[in-house]
Amino acid sequence: MAEISPESDPPVVVKPGEDLVSVIATGRAAGRSVWHPPTIFVPRLLPAGALPNEWPEELEGRPPRLRRFLEHNDHEFFKDLTKWDHDALKALVAAALRDIGGRDIKRIALGEVRYVRFISEPELDHDGGVPRHIKRRFTRGRKLWSQLVAWPWCCWPDGRPPSQWHHRGDFETASWLQRWLDDDLTMGTG
């Protein structure tokens, strides 16, 4: 794999939002591997069809229903999801809309983002803030994405974005996106 450094062919750092969503959609159209929850594509840093060696602890011992849905976003797989799968899917979608789509946390919590009402109950605190259990949903989604080797979360410890990620992006994270776009990934191929 070619090394990418700030001195040689620096990747374009695209902050979360519509431009990043568009870059990822372009990569998908070019045949790059993605997870496909409702509303947004999430880059998989593994060759198509490959799976991580270990699923997150929460998923061990469970049938691969959610994985199949994330791979295909097909109604046939959606109808088989259990309550546990829906809870995990809510967390995954919330994290993707925030960290890739650049959506405001309050808008996601209120269900104002397209399709979110379908999988998320709208609510805010009595003082208009985002409730703690909704914030935990973002944390859970980030951790799950990280363990699924999904970009950008697999680039960060426990899937937690660096401070200012939503305002300026991050060079190292951008270099992994560039590798994914260039189809220059060997991660997970052993």
Secondary structure, DSSP 8 states (H G I E B T S, - for coil): ----BTTBS------TTHHHHHHHHHHHHTT--EE--TT--EEBSS-TT---SS--GGGTTS-THHHHHHHH--HHHHTT--HHHHHHHHHHHHHHHHHTT---HHHHHTT-STTHHHHS-----TTSS--HHHHHHHHHHHHHHHHTTBTTGGGSGGG---TTHHHH--HHHHHHHHHHHTT---TT--
